[in-house]
């Protein structure tokens, strides 16, 4: 229960399960991804080393068969803004940029705010 008596919801787990079960459809709906014939591959592990144990929620790589750069989608589910939210997102992006060459990949970060109002 939260301080106002409302049962806490596991939005993080709910969205991760949705993404794992239907990655193609989730990327199309949540990110506007164009996946015509491309294959969706879950990238892992999602761990991001930092002072505190932090993990990117989900990372998918969409490889295209027509020579276009692959699209790397980092999806983060955030119920409320934390003090270090922006720094975490920058650190996540930097780690992806080090892993995926700019010439062959395009990195997209998408934050899902299930309760709204935090964008």
N, C-alpha and C positions, 0 to 999 in steps of 0.2 A: 504494500500500500504506500502511496505517496502521502505527503504531509496533509493534503486536503481530503484524504480518505478514498481517493480514486485508485483502483487497482492499476499498477504499473503495466504497461503494454510492452511486449518485446518486439518493437518495430524493427530493430536491427535484425533479429532472427527471422521475422516474417519476410522482410524484403530479401534477405540472403537466400531463404528457401525458395522464394519466387524466382530470383535470378538463376539459381541452380537448376530449377525445374524447367524453366522456359527462358533461357538466355536470349535467344533470337527475338522473341516477341517483347521481352522486357527492354532490350536495347532499342528496339524500334519505337516503343511507346514512351519510355523514360528519357531517351537520348536523341530521338529522331534519327537513329542510325539507319543507313541504307545498306542492307545486307543482301542484295540481289545475288544469290548464288554463292555468297561468301560463307566461309565456315567460321563458326564461333568457337573459340578455344578458351577455356578458363585458365588463366595464368596463376601460378602459385609458386611458392607460398605467398600469402599476403602480408607477412610480417614486415614491419618497418622498425629497424633498431633505433631506439632513442633512450633517453634517461628512464622514462617510464615505458612499460610494455604497451606499444601501440601497434595496431594492425590496420591496413587499408581494408575496407569492407569487402569490396570485390573488384577484380581487374579482369577484363576480357580483352582478347586480341581477336580482331576480325581481319582475316587475311583475304585479299582479293586476288582473283586469278588473272586479272587483266593488266598487271604491272603497276597498279596504283599502290602507294604506300599503305601498309597495314594500319588500321585504326586501333588504338589502345584506349579502352574506356575504363576509367577509374570511377566507380560509383561509391559514394559515401552516404550512409543514412544517418541523419543528425536530428535528434528530437529537440534539443535546445542548443543554443550557442554556448560553447565553453570558452573559457578565457584564452586558451591556446589554439582555438580552432583554425585561425588563419595561418599560424606558424606550422601546424600539422599539415595543412593542405599544401603549403609550399614545400615542406620536407618530402611529402609523398610525391609531388610532381618532380622534384629534383631526383629522387631515387628512380623514378620511371625514366626520366630523361637520360640518366646514366646507363640504364639497362637497354633502352631502345634507341637506336641511332636515329637522328633527325631525318636523315636521307630516306630511310626505309619505313618510318613510322610517323603517325600523327597522334599526339596524346590529347585526350579529352577528359576533363574532370567534371563530374556531375554530382551535385549534392541533392538528395531527396529529403525534404522537410515534411514528414508525415503530418505534423500538427500545423504546418503553414506558418507564415508570418516571420520567418527568420532569414529570408534571402537577402 
